[in-house]
Amino acid sequence: MTRPDAHAGTGTVAPAPAAGRWRVFAVVAAAFFLAFLSRYATAVIVPDLERSFGIGAAEIGLLGATYFWAYAVMQPPAGLLADSIGPRRAVTGFLLLAGGGTALFALAAHFPLALVGRTVSGFGAGIVYVCGTKLFARWFGPRDFGPVTGAFAAVGNAGGLTAAGPFAAAIAALGWRGSFVALALLLVVAAAAVWWLVQDWPPGGGPEPGHASLLAGAGTVLRHPNTWLLGLYAFISLGVTASMQGLWTVPFLADVYGMDRAAAANALTLWAVGLMVGTPLWGYVADRLARSRRGVLLLATALHTALWALLVWRTADLPRPMVVALLFWGGLTGGAWVPAYAQLKDSLPSAVAGTAVGILNFAFFAGAAAFQQVTGLMLGTSGHRAPDAYRTVFAFFLAALVMGLLALWRSRDAYPEPPPPRA
């Protein structure tokens, strides 16, 4: 039986037995993998959607944006639900919702019904990350939270990679509708696995004294300065990354550096690889090697900002291999999000940890949606294929990231225990 950790005010507990905590991690990480796969799976079926529903680029954009906004809007309620009904019930119910939405999308005869299906899928998938971090805060020791959450994010990014080539292979075998039906069934299986194999608390754990109500919990989180400062950083950080990884890298490489679409798309995978390496790495450094989560965030964001300063200066005349290598650098330095979650979580009472993560996650995904729309307008009005148009977007990224650095500088560090010594 585990005992409450000496820092009980943080809501963390001493590490649970290894088999139990890693079972919880594996099941919830598998669910997050499927949620990430669901988010990006439509990227490889655009021609199929156009033929099936008789739609064009505007409707395809609406389909993607609707999912993203639904996912973002779900983040604060996800935290509130994690803190009230518990992560196990919340994840089970909303994975079933995601599976139902995915099935509705797969079987839709008309575009409006497909739009409803994707929206429901976004709402359902949007709960997994927040509830996962709530579970990890309970099942793992405070020193392990950053590395474990980083590994969790890396598994999600692997789902994003799977949404490209492997999912395209599934579509070749099953068709796009059959592949999405299969994905819906996997989401239902994941919901059942969470219900049967995951517990909200390790043995000996239990609800914290003074458990907050939904509205009181949100008020506690929103009154803390770190919520707003880290929220601004989150809005900008994922806004930049999602704009490049999700929209503009392939057009930039094709328009400015003359790559064909296949070569540019292959180069883009380096950004995802950088994220898979960087996300757990920065979490590990912040919680195991460094003296400051805030300092790690400042370092990573400064290195990421330097990328955009270089691209503003040399937008069109860098050696092509260097441009490709910079994509890995962008993912590596742009994915230092894990310490921000840990910093905010440990700034607040444990009873509102899920709410805090949900609100921060909303800032991340709202930034992703907003930056994509803003940069689309910038490129549309500046001349899509001109290097100067991309330079304008990169200058926007640079200015925004400087604001993010200032917000991080003003934030306050937080740990559940004295920071670990330097290695």
C-alpha positions in Angstrom: 0.0 0.0 0.0 1.3 3.4 -0.8 1.2 6.3 1.6 0.4 10.0 0.8 3.6 11.8 -0.1 5.1 14.2 2.4 4.0 17.0 0.1 0.3 16.1 0.4 -0.8 19.6 -0.5 0.3 18.9 -4.0 -2.1 16.0 -4.3 0.7 13.7 -5.4 1.4 10.4 -3.8 4.4 8.2 -3.4 5.0 6.1 -6.5 2.5 3.3 -6.9 3.7 -0.3 -7.6 5.4 -0.3 -11.0 3.0 -2.8 -12.6 0.0 -0.8 -11.6 1.2 2.6 -12.6 2.7 1.5 -15.9 -0.6 -0.3 -16.7 -2.4 2.9 -16.2 0.1 4.7 -18.4 -0.1 2.1 -21.2 -3.9 2.1 -21.4 -4.3 5.9 -21.3 -1.4 6.4 -23.7 -3.0 4.0 -26.2 -6.2 6.1 -26.0 -4.2 9.3 -26.6 -2.5 7.7 -29.6 -5.9 7.0 -31.1 -7.1 10.5 -30.3 -4.1 12.0 -32.0 -4.6 9.6 -35.0 -8.2 10.7 -35.2 -7.2 14.4 -35.2 -4.9 14.1 -38.3 -6.4 11.2 -40.1 -8.4 13.3 -42.6 -5.2 14.8 -44.1 -4.7 11.8 -46.3 -8.4 11.5 -47.6 -8.9 15.0 -48.9 -9.5 13.8 -52.5 -11.9 11.1 -51.3 -13.9 13.6 -49.3 -14.1 16.0 -52.3 -15.4 13.1 -54.5 -17.7 11.7 -51.8 -19.4 14.9 -50.8 -18.9 17.1 -53.9 -17.0 19.7 -51.8 -14.0 22.0 -52.3 -11.1 23.5 -50.4 -13.3 25.8 -48.3 -15.4 23.0 -47.0 -12.3 20.9 -46.3 -10.9 23.8 -44.3 -14.1 24.1 -42.4 -14.0 20.4 -41.6 -10.5 20.7 -40.1 -11.2 23.9 -38.2 -14.4 22.6 -36.7 -12.6 19.6 -35.2 -9.8 21.8 -33.8 -12.2 24.3 -32.2 -14.3 21.5 -30.7 -11.1 20.0 -29.2 -10.1 23.4 -27.8 -13.5 24.2 -26.3 -13.4 20.8 -24.6 -10.3 21.5 -22.6 -11.6 23.5 -19.6 -14.6 21.2 -19.1 -12.2 18.2 -19.4 -10.3 19.5 -16.4 -13.5 20.2 -14.5 -14.8 16.7 -15.2 -11.4 15.2 -14.2 -11.7 17.0 -10.8 -15.3 16.1 -10.2 -16.4 12.7 -11.6 -12.8 11.4 -12.0 -10.6 10.7 -15.0 -11.7 7.1 -15.4 -15.3 7.9 -15.9 -14.6 11.0 -18.0 -12.2 9.3 -20.4 -14.5 6.2 -20.8 -17.6 8.3 -21.6 -15.9 10.7 -24.0 -13.9 8.0 -25.8 -17.3 6.4 -26.6 -18.5 9.8 -27.8 -15.4 10.1 -30.0 -16.0 6.6 -31.4 -19.6 7.5 -32.2 -18.6 10.7 -33.9 -16.0 8.9 -36.0 -18.5 6.2 -37.0 -21.0 9.0 -37.9 -18.4 10.7 -40.1 -17.5 7.4 -41.8 -21.1 6.6 -42.7 -22.3 10.1 -43.5 -24.1 10.4 -46.8 -23.9 14.2 -46.9 -21.4 16.8 -45.9 -23.4 18.4 -43.0 -23.6 15.0 -41.3 -19.9 14.4 -41.8 -19.3 17.9 -40.2 -21.4 16.9 -37.2 -19.4 13.6 -36.9 -16.0 15.3 -36.9 -17.3 17.9 -34.4 -18.5 15.2 -32.0 -15.1 13.4 -32.5 -13.3 16.5 -31.5 -15.3 16.9 -28.4 -14.8 13.3 -27.4 -11.0 13.1 -28.1 -10.4 16.4 -26.4 -10.6 15.0 -22.9 -7.9 12.4 -23.0 -4.7 14.5 -22.4 -6.1 16.4 -19.5 -7.4 13.4 -17.7 -4.2 11.5 -18.4 -2.1 14.1 -16.7 -4.4 14.1 -13.7 -3.9 10.3 -13.4 -0.1 10.6 -13.8 0.0 13.2 -11.0 -1.7 10.6 -8.7 0.1 7.4 -9.8 3.7 8.7 -10.2 5.9 10.5 -7.9 6.3 14.3 -8.4 9.8 13.9 -9.8 8.5 11.6 -12.4 5.6 13.8 -13.6 7.5 15.7 -16.2 9.2 12.7 -17.8 6.1 10.6 -17.8 4.0 13.4 -19.3 6.6 13.9 -21.9 6.5 10.3 -22.8 2.7 10.5 -23.0 3.0 13.4 -25.5 5.5 11.5 -27.5 3.1 8.6 -27.8 0.5 11.1 -29.1 2.9 12.4 -31.7 3.4 8.8 -32.8 -0.3 8.7 -33.5 0.1 11.8 -35.6 2.8 10.1 -37.7 0.6 7.0 -38.1 -2.1 9.2 -39.5 0.1 9.7 -42.6 1.7 6.6 -44.4 0.3 3.8 -42.2 -3.3 5.2 -42.3 -2.9 5.7 -46.1 -2.1 2.0 -46.4 -5.2 1.2 -44.4 -7.3 3.3 -46.7 -5.8 1.5 -49.7 -7.0 -1.8 -48.2 -10.3 -0.8 -46.6 -11.3 2.4 -48.3 -11.6 5.7 -46.4 -15.0 4.8 -44.9 -13.9 1.4 -43.8 -10.8 2.8 -42.2 -12.7 5.3 -40.2 -15.2 2.6 -39.1 -12.1 0.6 -37.9 -10.8 3.6 -36.1 -14.2 4.1 -34.4 -14.2 0.5 -33.2 -10.6 1.0 -31.8 -11.8 4.0 -29.8 -14.6 1.9 -28.3 -12.2 -0.8 -27.4 -9.9 1.9 -25.8 -12.9 3.1 -23.8 -13.6 -0.4 -22.5 -9.9 -0.8 -21.6 -9.9 2.4 -19.6 -13.0 1.3 -17.7 -11.7 -2.1 -16.8 -8.0 -1.5 -16.3 -7.6 2.1 -15.0 -8.3 3.3 -11.5 -8.5 6.9 -10.4 -6.2 6.4 -7.5 -3.4 4.0 -6.6 -3.9 1.8 -3.5 -4.1 3.9 -0.4 -4.9 7.1 -2.3 -8.2 9.0 -2.3 -9.8 12.3 -2.8 -8.0 15.3 -1.4 -9.5 17.1 1.5 -11.2 20.3 0.4 -12.1 19.0 -3.1 -13.2 22.0 -5.1 -16.6 22.5 -6.8 -16.5 23.0 -10.6 -17.0 26.8 -10.5 -14.8 27.3 -7.4 -12.1 25.3 -9.0 -12.1 27.4 -12.2 -12.1 30.6 -10.1 -9.1 29.4 -8.2 -7.2 28.6 -11.4 -8.1 31.9 -13.1 -7.1 34.1 -10.2 -3.5 32.8 -10.3 -1.1 35.0 -12.4 0.7 31.9 -13.7 -2.5 30.8 -15.4 -2.5 33.9 -17.6 1.3 34.1 -18.2 1.7 30.4 -19.1 -1.6 30.6 -21.0 -0.1 33.4 -23.2 3.0 31.3 -23.8 0.8 28.3 -24.6 -1.3 30.2 -27.1 1.7 31.4 -29.0 3.8 28.3 -28.8 1.4 25.8 -30.2 0.0 28.5 -32.5 3.4 28.7 -34.3 4.0 25.0 -34.3 0.5 24.0 -35.5 0.7 26.6 -38.3 3.9 25.3 -39.7 3.4 21.6 -39.0 -0.2 21.5 -40.0 -0.4 24.0 -42.9 2.6 26.0 -44.2 5.8 24.0 -44.2 5.0 22.0 -47.4 3.8 25.1 -49.4 6.9 27.1 -48.1 9.3 24.4 -49.2 7.6 24.0 -52.6 7.1 27.7 -53.3 10.5 29.1 -52.1 12.9 26.2 -52.3 11.4 24.4 -55.4 10.8 21.0 -53.7 8.1 18.8 -55.2 5.2 18.1 -52.9 6.4 14.5 -52.1 9.9 15.7 -51.0 8.4 18.6 -49.0 6.0 16.3 -47.2 8.8 13.8 -46.4 10.9 16.7 -45.0 8.0 17.7 -42.8 8.2 14.4 -40.9 11.4 15.8 -39.4 9.3 18.3 -37.5 7.2 15.5 -36.0 10.4 13.5 -35.1 11.8 16.6 -33.4 8.6 16.9 -31.3 8.8 13.2 -30.4 12.4 13.7 -29.2 12.0 17.1 -27.6 8.7 16.7 -25.8 9.9 14.1 -23.3 13.5 15.5 -23.3 12.5 18.9 -22.0 10.2 17.3 -19.4 13.1 15.2 -18.2 15.5 18.1 -18.1 13.1 20.3 -16.2 12.3 17.7 -13.5 15.5 15.8 -13.2 18.5 17.9 -14.2 17.6 21.6 -14.1 16.9 23.9 -11.1 14.0 25.6 -12.8 11.0 24.6 -15.0 10.7 28.3 -15.9 14.3 28.4 -16.9 14.0 25.3 -19.2 10.9 26.9 -20.9 12.9 30.1 -21.4 15.8 28.3 -22.9 13.8 26.2 -25.3 11.6 29.1 -26.4 14.7 31.3 -26.9 16.2 28.6 -29.1 12.9 28.3 -31.0 12.7 32.1 -31.4 16.2 32.0 -33.0 14.9 29.8 -35.7 12.4 32.4 -36.8 14.9 35.2 -36.6 17.1 33.2 -39.0 14.2 32.5 -41.4 13.2 36.2 -41.4 16.8 37.1 -42.2 17.4 34.4 -44.8 14.0 33.4 -46.0 14.8 32.3 -49.5 18.6 31.7 -49.7 19.6 29.1 -47.1 21.1 25.8 -48.4 18.3 23.3 -48.9 19.8 20.7 -46.5 20.0 23.3 -43.8 16.3 24.2 -44.3 15.4 20.6 -43.9 17.5 20.3 -40.8 15.8 23.4 -39.4 12.5 21.5 -39.4 13.9 19.0 -36.9 15.2 22.0 -34.9 11.7 23.6 -35.0 10.1 20.4 -33.6 12.8 19.8 -31.0 12.7 23.4 -29.5 9.1 24.1 -30.2 7.7 21.1 -28.2 8.9 22.1 -24.7 5.3 22.2 -23.3 5.6 19.6 -20.6 7.3 21.9 -18.0 4.5 24.5 -18.5 1.9 21.9 -17.4 4.0 20.9 -14.4 4.7 24.5 -13.4 1.1 25.5 -13.5 -0.1 22.3 -11.8 2.3 22.8 -8.9 1.4 26.5 -8.6 -2.2 25.5 -7.5 -4.0 23.3 -5.0 -4.1 19.6 -6.1 -7.9 19.6 -6.1 -7.9 21.9 -9.1 -5.0 20.2 -11.0 -7.2 18.8 -13.7 -9.0 22.2 -14.1 -5.6 23.9 -14.4 -4.4 21.6 -17.1 -7.6 21.9 -19.0 -7.5 25.7 -19.0 -3.9 25.6 -20.2 -4.7 23.1 -22.8 -7.5 25.4 -24.1 -4.9 28.1 -24.5 -2.7 25.8 -26.5 -5.4 24.7 -28.9 -7.1 28.0 -29.2 -3.7 29.4 -30.3 -3.4 26.6 -32.9 -6.7 27.4 -34.4 -6.3 31.2 -34.3 -2.7 31.3 -35.7 -3.8 29.0 -38.6 -6.6 31.4 -39.5 -4.4 34.6 -39.1 -1.5 33.2 -41.1 -3.9 32.0 -43.8 -5.2 35.6 -44.2 -1.6 37.0 -44.2 -0.5 34.6 -47.0 -3.7 35.1 -48.9 -3.4 38.9 -49.0 0.4 39.0 -49.4 0.8 36.7 -52.4 0.9 33.1 -51.6 4.0 32.1 -53.6 6.3 35.1 -52.9 9.1 34.7 -50.4 8.2 38.0 -48.9 4.8 36.6 -47.9 6.4 33.9 -45.9 8.9 36.4 -44.4 5.9 38.4 -43.2 4.5 35.3 -41.5 7.8 34.4 -40.0 8.2 37.9 -38.6 4.8 37.5 -37.0 6.0 34.3 -35.4 9.1 36.0 -34.2 7.2 38.9 -32.6 4.7 36.6 -31.0 7.5 34.4 -29.5 9.2 37.4 -28.0 5.9 38.1 -26.3 5.9 34.5 -25.1 9.4 34.9 -23.7 8.3 38.0 -21.8 5.3 36.1 -20.3 7.6 33.2 -19.2 10.0 35.7 -17.7 7.3 37.1 -15.5 5.9 33.7 -14.4 6.9 32.1 -11.1 8.5 28.7 -10.8 6.8 26.0 -8.8 7.8 22.6 -7.6 6.1 20.1 -5.3 9.4 19.7 -3.5 12.8 21.4 -3.5 14.2 21.4 -7.0 16.6 18.5 -7.7 20.3 19.4 -7.7 22.2 19.9 -10.9 23.6 16.7 -12.4 
